[in-house]
Amino acid sequence: MIVLGLTGSIGMGKSTTAAMFREAGVPVHDSDEAVHRLYAGVAAPLVEAAFPGTVRDGVVDRAALGRRVLGDGEALRRLERIVHPLVRADADAFLATCRAQAAPLAVLDIPLLFETGGRDRVDKVAVVTADAAIQRDRVLSRPGMTEEKFAAILTRQVPDLRKRQLADYVIDTGKGMDAARAAVRRIVDELAGDKPG
């Protein structure tokens, strides 16, 4: 089984692209979705212990937690030490299931793949990209997003150009849905097309 890491900076269209892989019949593990599940489960008491007052009714309040960690490097690292191993274990269980089902290809959707040393966990990497102006418009249209938050997020991310240089595949979502879907189809055909399953 080939494991493809799917990544890209904020606002590049990664979630939409992940859905395209699912449409093509490829199992996808979504790290953000895993965090949501973990925040409503095993991670909640650990986050509350590290950041008191950030859990409501047994679920991490992401807005409250964001206010505590954004712009505070040490707090962010403390949170990552809690969350990253849990997400990795969740992804490992997903891959074990895919292998048991003889899937020829599986995707790990990892927003900070390069930033967290995730390159060694995958066989190939696909980076989702778009023009900087498109990225900016997408991100600033999100509820609660500000120029300051956007800038803070970008400082934590490997620059888009560097990600594209490190990638095995580049999917440009700025060229429209059809072009992105065609790029996904080419990747799936190349990595899984000649394999059974």
N, C-alpha and C positions, 0 to 999 in steps of 0.2 A: 504494500500500500504506500502510495506517495502522500506525504503531508505537505500541503501548501499553506504557507503563512500569508494571510491577507492583511495589509496594513496601509496606513496613509494618515496624513495630518488631519486635524480637525477641519470639517467642512468640505472634504474632498469627495464625498459620496461613497464612503466605504460601506455603510449599512445597506444602501441601495444595491451596491455591487455584490455584497454577500447574499442578498435576496436573489440575485441573478444566478449565482452558483447553486442555490437551493432549487430554483426553477429548472436548472439543468440536471437535477437529480443528484447533486453532490451534497453529502452531509456537511453541515457547517456548525462549528462551535463558536458562539458569540461571547467574547469575554465580557462585554458590557452587560449582556443579559445574565451571565453567570454572576456578576457582581450584584445585580438586582436581587437574584434569588438568595445569594449568600447574605446580603444585607437584611433579608427577611428571615434568616435562619441562623446558621452557626456563627456567622461573623458578627451578628448584632451584639452579643454580650462582650465580645472582645473589643469591638469599637467603643462601646459604652465605657468599658474599663479604662481605655486609653484616652477617650474624649468624653468625659461625663456630660450628660445632658443632650447628647446627639441622637439618642434612641427614643422613639415614641411608640408606645404600645408594641414593643418587641421588634420594631422595624427601624433601621437606621434612617434618620431624617437627612436626606442628601443635601438639602439646602443648608441646614444647620451645620452639618459636617463640612460642607464647602466653605462656609464662613470661617470655620476654625482652621482649615488647612491651607486655603489658597493664599499664596504669598508668604507662607511660612515653611521654608525648606525642611526644617527639622520635623515639624508636625506632618508634613507630607511624607517624608521618609518613614516615620513611625507608622502611618496608615498603610503605606505600601508593604512594610514588613508583615503586617497582619493579613492584608488582602491578597497579595501576589501568590503566596504559597497555596492559598485556598483555591484561587482561580486555576492555578497550574494543576492541582490535584483533580479538579473538576474536568479540565481539558484532557488529562491523562485517562480518566475513566471513559470519557467520550471516545478517545482514540482506541481504547481497548475494545469498546463495543463495535466500532467501525471495523476493526481487524477481525473480530469474531464473526461479523456479517460479510466478510470478504469484500469490503468496499475497495475499489481500485484507487480511489482518491478521497481524501478528506481535507477540509479547510479549517484552519484555526484563524479566526478573525481576532487579531491582537492589535489594538490601537497603538500601543507603545512597543511594538516588536523589537525595533532596533534599540530603543532607549532602555529596555529591561533585559537585554541580552538574550532575547528569545530566538535569535537566528539559529542557534544550535539545536533548537527543538523541531525544526522543519527542514524538509528537503529542498524546497524552492520557495521563493518569495515573490508575491505580486503586490505592487504598490499602486494605490489608487491616487490619481492626481487630477488637478484642474488648474487653470490659470489663476494667479493670485487674486485678481479682481473678482472672479467668480467665487473663490473660496471666501473672501472677505464678505461679499454680499450674503452668501449662505449663512455664515456664522453670525453676522450681526442681525440677521432676521430672526434668530432664535429668541424665544421668550427669556427675559432676564439677562441676556448677553450684553456686555458693554465693551467699549474699546479697551478698557483696562483689563478686563477678564480675558479677552481675546489675546492681548499682548502677553499676559502672564502665562497663558496656555502655550503660546508659540515658543516662549523661551525654554519650555521644558521639552520641546519636540525637536528631533533631528530635522534640519531644514529639508524641505521637499526635494530640492535638487540632489542633495546627498542620498536621500532615500531612493530616488530614481536611479542613481548611479549604482547603488547596492542591490537593486532588484534584478530578478531573473525575468520578470514581466512587468510592464507598465500599462495600466488601464486609465485612459484619459476620459473622465466623466464630463469634461467640459465640452465634448463634441456631440453630446446628446445620448439619449438612452439606447438607441439602436446601435450606435458605434460601440458603446460600452458593452452591450449584450453580445455583439459579435466578437469582441476581444475576449470576453469570458468563454464563449463557445470555442474559440481557437485554443485557449489554454486547456479547457476540459478535454478537447479532442486530442491534444498533444500528450497530456499526462495520463489520461484514462481511456482514450478512444480505442486502443488496441488491446485492452485488457478485459478479461471476462468479468462479469458482475455488472 
